[in-house]
């Protein structure tokens, strides 16, 4: 039976990425060595990093004056590094869920954190639209996609630079990098396996803070050393390069966005049609294209476990919702084929007929 991987992360990767990485595990770039055992300073691996950086800039149309880094520690470390490097006395944060709250917690070590808006009053099932950002804030931080609650955030309009956690929707839709001083993303959703973290930072934004920054946490050090200050995650970075190549071959971010919109529509349409289910995000414009969250309709709540078991038996893997929301979550990242989304829809319709 075919397995359909709806895990939220680490998550599905393109077949191209898996195949090319598997080959490199045995023989990397004709060296006769594994990509896991070559020097990160060998000319073969330096070429991997250089091409990956170039493709990130090409696919996201990164303007001049920005540096692209492959670091470690995931978004969780970036919650700390961002304010360490960019925050003066104050920073503004849009609170749209768990990851926003974690970012705010770290920023409070460095100064005043202003929560400009929050959707906590409705368990984060919508995106606040109207709010004011303090003019003296160093930046406005937002999380572009919320994996747990199934919402997405378009880049807010603000009178200060933006900082964005794009861990779960990077490369899924176009982004205006020029509006941002910093974009960061853990690789394990849409880019590669866990262990690598993508950072895109505006060079002019750095060096303005009057605090001592530990060497390992200073973006400038990593820029000067071209992501090689310490040993990078060689295998994950190699895999990221393969995904970037795959995405370019597909036609880039604009092409994958159209595919992602189509995939999400297939599933959301079924959720809205099927009387057994309901979306956890009522406002359609706030619904994530990457993480589709839904529950049983109240009158069918007792069927939740039965449906989960039914869907799992049909090959639907990883659709159990986060414990803070319950229900179900189908993650439809770039590598998810529309055939798998349709298979889930077919399963939902079959379950509907059963009841």
One Martini backbone bead per residue (centre of mass of N, CA, C, O) as a GRO file, in nm:
protein
  355
    1UNK     BB    1   0.096   0.036   0.022
    2UNK     BB    2   0.061   0.359  -0.007
    3UNK     BB    3   0.224   0.634   0.128
    4UNK     BB    4   0.107   0.937   0.295
    5UNK     BB    5   0.294   1.230   0.380
    6UNK     BB    6   0.167   1.454   0.654
    7UNK     BB    7   0.391   1.562   0.798
    8UNK     BB    8   0.513   1.862   0.963
    9UNK     BB    9   0.798   1.770   1.096
   10UNK     BB   10   0.954   1.610   0.941
   11UNK     BB   11   0.918   1.583   0.583
   12UNK     BB   12   0.850   1.583   0.278
   13UNK     BB   13   1.039   1.490  -0.012
   14UNK     BB   14   1.177   1.486  -0.292
   15UNK     BB   15   1.279   1.236  -0.488
   16UNK     BB   16   1.527   1.379  -0.594
   17UNK     BB   17   1.658   1.436  -0.321
   18UNK     BB   18   1.680   1.142  -0.221
   19UNK     BB   19   1.841   1.021  -0.456
   20UNK     BB   20   2.089   1.217  -0.460
   21UNK     BB   21   2.166   1.174  -0.163
   22UNK     BB   22   2.208   0.871  -0.170
   23UNK     BB   23   2.439   0.880  -0.371
   24UNK     BB   24   2.626   1.070  -0.190
   25UNK     BB   25   2.664   0.872   0.044
   26UNK     BB   26   2.851   0.689  -0.146
   27UNK     BB   27   2.911   0.922  -0.391
   28UNK     BB   28   3.077   1.227  -0.398
   29UNK     BB   29   3.156   1.388  -0.677
   30UNK     BB   30   3.361   1.143  -0.752
   31UNK     BB   31   3.542   1.071  -0.481
   32UNK     BB   32   3.452   0.794  -0.321
   33UNK     BB   33   3.291   0.955  -0.109
   34UNK     BB   34   3.110   1.066   0.138
   35UNK     BB   35   2.927   1.342   0.235
   36UNK     BB   36   2.985   1.251   0.548
   37UNK     BB   37   3.337   1.244   0.494
   38UNK     BB   38   3.398   1.523   0.400
   39UNK     BB   39   3.526   1.815   0.369
   40UNK     BB   40   3.396   2.137   0.403
   41UNK     BB   41   3.674   2.250   0.241
   42UNK     BB   42   3.626   2.126  -0.004
   43UNK     BB   43   3.567   2.192  -0.329
   44UNK     BB   44   3.305   2.025  -0.348
   45UNK     BB   45   3.152   2.158  -0.102
   46UNK     BB   46   3.179   2.455  -0.167
   47UNK     BB   47   3.006   2.426  -0.425
   48UNK     BB   48   2.743   2.364  -0.280
   49UNK     BB   49   2.711   2.629  -0.125
   50UNK     BB   50   2.731   2.824  -0.362
   51UNK     BB   51   2.482   2.715  -0.516
   52UNK     BB   52   2.273   2.745  -0.294
   53UNK     BB   53   2.295   3.049  -0.261
   54UNK     BB   54   2.230   3.123  -0.557
   55UNK     BB   55   1.943   2.991  -0.560
   56UNK     BB   56   1.814   3.155  -0.341
   57UNK     BB   57   1.850   3.428  -0.484
   58UNK     BB   58   1.694   3.351  -0.740
   59UNK     BB   59   1.415   3.241  -0.629
   60UNK     BB   60   1.379   3.512  -0.423
   61UNK     BB   61   1.501   3.773  -0.526
   62UNK     BB   62   1.761   3.878  -0.397
   63UNK     BB   63   1.904   4.146  -0.315
   64UNK     BB   64   2.129   4.352  -0.278
   65UNK     BB   65   2.278   4.333   0.049
   66UNK     BB   66   2.259   4.020   0.096
   67UNK     BB   67   2.280   3.732   0.305
   68UNK     BB   68   2.353   3.378   0.282
   69UNK     BB   69   2.279   3.114   0.517
   70UNK     BB   70   2.409   2.804   0.676
   71UNK     BB   71   2.290   2.679   0.965
   72UNK     BB   72   2.206   2.611   1.303
   73UNK     BB   73   1.930   2.533   1.543
   74UNK     BB   74   1.711   2.655   1.409
   75UNK     BB   75   1.460   2.867   1.493
   76UNK     BB   76   1.524   2.864   1.799
   77UNK     BB   77   1.794   3.020   1.765
   78UNK     BB   78   1.673   3.269   1.611
   79UNK     BB   79   1.513   3.385   1.847
   80UNK     BB   80   1.794   3.489   1.958
   81UNK     BB   81   1.969   3.612   1.724
   82UNK     BB   82   1.793   3.839   1.629
   83UNK     BB   83   1.801   4.027   1.885
   84UNK     BB   84   2.105   4.027   1.930
   85UNK     BB   85   2.155   4.183   1.637
   86UNK     BB   86   1.874   4.396   1.613
   87UNK     BB   87   1.805   4.485   1.907
   88UNK     BB   88   1.738   4.729   2.099
   89UNK     BB   89   1.500   4.847   2.318
   90UNK     BB   90   1.291   4.753   2.083
   91UNK     BB   91   1.021   4.519   1.987
   92UNK     BB   92   0.797   4.373   1.753
   93UNK     BB   93   0.507   4.143   1.791
   94UNK     BB   94   0.329   3.888   1.629
   95UNK     BB   95   0.071   3.687   1.773
   96UNK     BB   96   0.005   3.345   1.618
   97UNK     BB   97   0.158   3.149   1.832
   98UNK     BB   98   0.388   2.939   1.950
   99UNK     BB   99   0.637   3.057   1.791
  100UNK     BB  100   0.595   3.350   1.866
  101UNK     BB  101   0.619   3.310   2.173
  102UNK     BB  102   0.909   3.204   2.169
  103UNK     BB  103   1.035   3.456   2.042
  104UNK     BB  104   0.948   3.654   2.266
  105UNK     BB  105   1.094   3.527   2.503
  106UNK     BB  106   1.385   3.583   2.395
  107UNK     BB  107   1.365   3.897   2.349
  108UNK     BB  108   1.335   3.977   2.661
  109UNK     BB  109   1.653   3.977   2.713
  110UNK     BB  110   1.695   4.276   2.533
  111UNK     BB  111   1.398   4.400   2.587
  112UNK     BB  112   1.123   4.540   2.464
  113UNK     BB  113   0.810   4.375   2.413
  114UNK     BB  114   0.570   4.428   2.156
  115UNK     BB  115   0.238   4.339   2.135
  116UNK     BB  116   0.045   4.427   1.867
  117UNK     BB  117  -0.088   4.131   1.841
  118UNK     BB  118  -0.361   3.879   1.892
  119UNK     BB  119  -0.515   3.529   1.865
  120UNK     BB  120  -0.569   3.392   2.153
  121UNK     BB  121  -0.886   3.430   2.188
  122UNK     BB  122  -0.904   3.189   1.931
  123UNK     BB  123  -0.670   2.987   1.918
  124UNK     BB  124  -0.530   3.099   1.652
  125UNK     BB  125  -0.771   3.115   1.397
  126UNK     BB  126  -0.637   3.401   1.326
  127UNK     BB  127  -0.549   3.718   1.167
  128UNK     BB  128  -0.434   4.005   1.246
  129UNK     BB  129  -0.475   4.335   1.082
  130UNK     BB  130  -0.511   4.560   1.310
  131UNK     BB  131  -0.217   4.757   1.376
  132UNK     BB  132   0.042   4.903   1.573
  133UNK     BB  133   0.374   5.025   1.523
  134UNK     BB  134   0.637   5.121   1.669
  135UNK     BB  135   0.869   5.354   1.555
  136UNK     BB  136   1.103   5.249   1.779
  137UNK     BB  137   1.129   4.986   1.652
  138UNK     BB  138   1.352   4.768   1.511
  139UNK     BB  139   1.109   4.556   1.465
  140UNK     BB  140   0.890   4.320   1.293
  141UNK     BB  141   0.758   4.017   1.403
  142UNK     BB  142   0.685   3.714   1.208
  143UNK     BB  143   0.479   3.429   1.125
  144UNK     BB  144   0.399   3.302   0.813
  145UNK     BB  145   0.350   3.003   0.942
  146UNK     BB  146   0.114   2.782   1.116
  147UNK     BB  147   0.133   2.455   1.190
  148UNK     BB  148  -0.080   2.415   1.423
  149UNK     BB  149  -0.327   2.630   1.320
  150UNK     BB  150  -0.344   2.692   1.000
  151UNK     BB  151  -0.185   2.965   0.928
  152UNK     BB  152  -0.136   3.275   0.746
  153UNK     BB  153   0.111   3.541   0.670
  154UNK     BB  154   0.127   3.836   0.550
  155UNK     BB  155   0.311   4.090   0.497
  156UNK     BB  156   0.328   4.346   0.685
  157UNK     BB  157   0.249   4.667   0.745
  158UNK     BB  158   0.534   4.885   0.809
  159UNK     BB  159   0.762   5.136   0.969
  160UNK     BB  160   0.941   4.880   0.986
  161UNK     BB  161   1.125   4.630   0.985
  162UNK     BB  162   1.139   4.290   0.898
  163UNK     BB  163   1.083   3.974   1.070
  164UNK     BB  164   1.104   3.620   0.965
  165UNK     BB  165   0.936   3.315   1.012
  166UNK     BB  166   0.976   3.057   0.737
  167UNK     BB  167   0.986   2.746   0.797
  168UNK     BB  168   0.682   2.644   0.658
  169UNK     BB  169   0.697   2.846   0.360
  170UNK     BB  170   0.942   2.835   0.217
  171UNK     BB  171   0.911   2.844  -0.134
  172UNK     BB  172   0.576   2.858  -0.173
  173UNK     BB  173   0.609   3.175  -0.208
  174UNK     BB  174   0.636   3.482  -0.259
  175UNK     BB  175   0.889   3.733  -0.153
  176UNK     BB  176   0.973   4.047  -0.005
  177UNK     BB  177   1.284   4.090   0.094
  178UNK     BB  178   1.320   4.411   0.112
  179UNK     BB  179   1.131   4.432   0.380
  180UNK     BB  180   1.371   4.276   0.514
  181UNK     BB  181   1.626   4.203   0.751
  182UNK     BB  182   1.496   3.908   0.820
  183UNK     BB  183   1.526   3.556   0.731
  184UNK     BB  184   1.402   3.241   0.861
  185UNK     BB  185   1.470   2.867   0.828
  186UNK     BB  186   1.390   2.569   0.867
  187UNK     BB  187   1.440   2.291   0.655
  188UNK     BB  188   1.212   2.052   0.754
  189UNK     BB  189   0.975   2.129   0.536
  190UNK     BB  190   1.083   2.272   0.225
  191UNK     BB  191   1.413   2.186   0.186
  192UNK     BB  192   1.498   1.960   0.413
  193UNK     BB  193   1.653   1.831   0.649
  194UNK     BB  194   1.738   1.823   0.948
  195UNK     BB  195   2.014   2.073   1.049
  196UNK     BB  196   1.922   2.321   0.881
  197UNK     BB  197   1.958   2.690   0.838
  198UNK     BB  198   1.805   2.958   0.696
  199UNK     BB  199   1.964   3.280   0.611
  200UNK     BB  200   1.841   3.622   0.555
  201UNK     BB  201   2.050   3.917   0.550
  202UNK     BB  202   2.097   4.248   0.610
  203UNK     BB  203   2.389   4.408   0.621
  204UNK     BB  204   2.299   4.702   0.730
  205UNK     BB  205   2.166   4.581   1.006
  206UNK     BB  206   2.445   4.544   1.106
  207UNK     BB  207   2.633   4.683   1.378
  208UNK     BB  208   2.411   4.871   1.567
  209UNK     BB  209   2.466   4.723   1.832
  210UNK     BB  210   2.537   4.785   2.189
  211UNK     BB  211   2.671   4.476   2.202
  212UNK     BB  212   2.790   4.179   2.301
  213UNK     BB  213   2.858   3.913   2.075
  214UNK     BB  214   2.878   3.608   2.042
  215UNK     BB  215   3.038   3.459   1.796
  216UNK     BB  216   2.818   3.231   1.719
  217UNK     BB  217   2.580   3.481   1.717
  218UNK     BB  218   2.721   3.631   1.473
  219UNK     BB  219   2.649   3.707   1.158
  220UNK     BB  220   2.920   3.831   1.062
  221UNK     BB  221   3.093   3.579   1.099
  222UNK     BB  222   2.935   3.400   0.896
  223UNK     BB  223   2.979   3.581   0.654
  224UNK     BB  224   3.293   3.588   0.652
  225UNK     BB  225   3.279   3.245   0.646
  226UNK     BB  226   3.061   3.124   0.460
  227UNK     BB  227   2.930   2.908   0.672
  228UNK     BB  228   3.247   2.819   0.806
  229UNK     BB  229   3.313   2.863   1.105
  230UNK     BB  230   3.175   2.598   1.128
  231UNK     BB  231   3.064   2.295   1.091
  232UNK     BB  232   2.853   2.200   0.875
  233UNK     BB  233   2.565   2.044   0.748
  234UNK     BB  234   2.635   1.857   0.492
  235UNK     BB  235   2.392   1.680   0.421
  236UNK     BB  236   2.159   1.889   0.441
  237UNK     BB  237   2.280   2.091   0.237
  238UNK     BB  238   2.282   1.902  -0.001
  239UNK     BB  239   1.976   1.853   0.000
  240UNK     BB  240   1.892   2.147  -0.043
  241UNK     BB  241   2.012   2.171  -0.324
  242UNK     BB  242   1.826   1.965  -0.459
  243UNK     BB  243   1.563   2.119  -0.406
  244UNK     BB  244   1.644   2.375  -0.560
  245UNK     BB  245   1.672   2.237  -0.832
  246UNK     BB  246   1.385   2.126  -0.848
  247UNK     BB  247   1.242   2.401  -0.832
  248UNK     BB  248   1.363   2.526  -1.084
  249UNK     BB  249   1.258   2.308  -1.283
  250UNK     BB  250   0.948   2.377  -1.221
  251UNK     BB  251   0.968   2.727  -1.209
  252UNK     BB  252   0.958   2.798  -0.921
  253UNK     BB  253   0.776   2.980  -0.696
  254UNK     BB  254   0.541   3.053  -0.885
  255UNK     BB  255   0.473   2.759  -0.967
  256UNK     BB  256   0.432   2.633  -0.679
  257UNK     BB  257   0.201   2.812  -0.589
  258UNK     BB  258  -0.012   2.704  -0.784
  259UNK     BB  259  -0.002   2.416  -0.677
  260UNK     BB  260  -0.069   2.481  -0.378
  261UNK     BB  261  -0.346   2.604  -0.429
  262UNK     BB  262  -0.470   2.353  -0.554
  263UNK     BB  263  -0.429   2.154  -0.324
  264UNK     BB  264  -0.578   2.311  -0.100
  265UNK     BB  265  -0.853   2.331  -0.242
  266UNK     BB  266  -0.925   2.033  -0.246
  267UNK     BB  267  -0.936   2.007   0.068
  268UNK     BB  268  -1.113   2.248   0.157
  269UNK     BB  269  -1.362   2.174  -0.010
  270UNK     BB  270  -1.418   1.910   0.144
  271UNK     BB  271  -1.446   2.022   0.427
  272UNK     BB  272  -1.686   2.219   0.351
  273UNK     BB  273  -1.876   1.984   0.239
  274UNK     BB  274  -1.832   1.790   0.469
  275UNK     BB  275  -2.030   1.711   0.750
  276UNK     BB  276  -1.797   1.577   0.935
  277UNK     BB  277  -1.638   1.849   0.884
  278UNK     BB  278  -1.404   2.118   1.001
  279UNK     BB  279  -1.255   2.402   1.010
  280UNK     BB  280  -1.028   2.595   1.219
  281UNK     BB  281  -1.043   2.819   0.977
  282UNK     BB  282  -1.284   3.035   0.877
  283UNK     BB  283  -1.090   3.223   0.728
  284UNK     BB  284  -0.977   3.181   0.414
  285UNK     BB  285  -0.733   3.395   0.405
  286UNK     BB  286  -0.588   3.239   0.667
  287UNK     BB  287  -0.519   2.986   0.521
  288UNK     BB  288  -0.312   2.744   0.484
  289UNK     BB  289  -0.102   2.581   0.232
  290UNK     BB  290   0.061   2.367   0.436
  291UNK     BB  291  -0.161   2.352   0.690
  292UNK     BB  292  -0.437   2.146   0.730
  293UNK     BB  293  -0.696   2.216   0.957
  294UNK     BB  294  -0.915   1.974   1.129
  295UNK     BB  295  -1.242   1.860   1.232
  296UNK     BB  296  -1.497   1.742   1.374
  297UNK     BB  297  -1.800   1.779   1.390
  298UNK     BB  298  -1.970   1.809   1.676
  299UNK     BB  299  -2.184   1.569   1.603
  300UNK     BB  300  -1.893   1.384   1.531
  301UNK     BB  301  -1.671   1.363   1.760
  302UNK     BB  302  -1.671   1.044   1.820
  303UNK     BB  303  -1.509   0.986   1.527
  304UNK     BB  304  -1.208   1.057   1.542
  305UNK     BB  305  -1.060   0.785   1.591
  306UNK     BB  306  -1.188   0.632   1.359
  307UNK     BB  307  -1.073   0.808   1.133
  308UNK     BB  308  -0.776   0.778   1.196
  309UNK     BB  309  -0.771   0.471   1.157
  310UNK     BB  310  -0.884   0.467   0.871
  311UNK     BB  311  -0.666   0.647   0.735
  312UNK     BB  312  -0.420   0.480   0.816
  313UNK     BB  313  -0.517   0.221   0.662
  314UNK     BB  314  -0.496   0.403   0.382
  315UNK     BB  315  -0.197   0.568   0.420
  316UNK     BB  316  -0.232   0.800   0.629
  317UNK     BB  317   0.035   1.003   0.741
  318UNK     BB  318   0.032   1.242   0.996
  319UNK     BB  319  -0.287   1.363   1.073
  320UNK     BB  320  -0.253   1.437   1.351
  321UNK     BB  321  -0.315   1.667   1.562
  322UNK     BB  322  -0.241   1.891   1.768
  323UNK     BB  323  -0.296   1.899   2.106
  324UNK     BB  324  -0.403   2.213   2.100
  325UNK     BB  325  -0.641   2.122   1.877
  326UNK     BB  326  -0.671   1.867   1.734
  327UNK     BB  327  -0.757   1.637   1.522
  328UNK     BB  328  -0.630   1.756   1.207
  329UNK     BB  329  -0.322   1.732   0.989
  330UNK     BB  330  -0.234   1.845   0.658
  331UNK     BB  331   0.068   1.842   0.500
  332UNK     BB  332   0.139   2.048   0.186
  333UNK     BB  333   0.404   2.055   0.068
  334UNK     BB  334   0.579   2.088  -0.214
  335UNK     BB  335   0.627   1.757  -0.234
  336UNK     BB  336   0.329   1.719  -0.245
  337UNK     BB  337   0.117   1.542  -0.412
  338UNK     BB  338  -0.201   1.559  -0.540
  339UNK     BB  339  -0.263   1.255  -0.507
  340UNK     BB  340  -0.254   1.257  -0.194
  341UNK     BB  341  -0.481   1.456  -0.149
  342UNK     BB  342  -0.694   1.288  -0.298
  343UNK     BB  343  -0.672   1.041  -0.111
  344UNK     BB  344  -0.786   1.189   0.135
  345UNK     BB  345  -1.055   1.268   0.012
  346UNK     BB  346  -1.149   0.981  -0.048
  347UNK     BB  347  -1.147   0.895   0.250
  348UNK     BB  348  -1.358   1.099   0.348
  349UNK     BB  349  -1.586   0.998   0.159
  350UNK     BB  350  -1.592   0.706   0.258
  351UNK     BB  351  -1.659   0.778   0.552
  352UNK     BB  352  -1.922   0.921   0.492
  353UNK     BB  353  -2.075   0.672   0.375
  354UNK     BB  354  -2.048   0.499   0.636
  355UNK     BB  355  -2.228   0.747   0.798
   0.00000   0.00000   0.00000
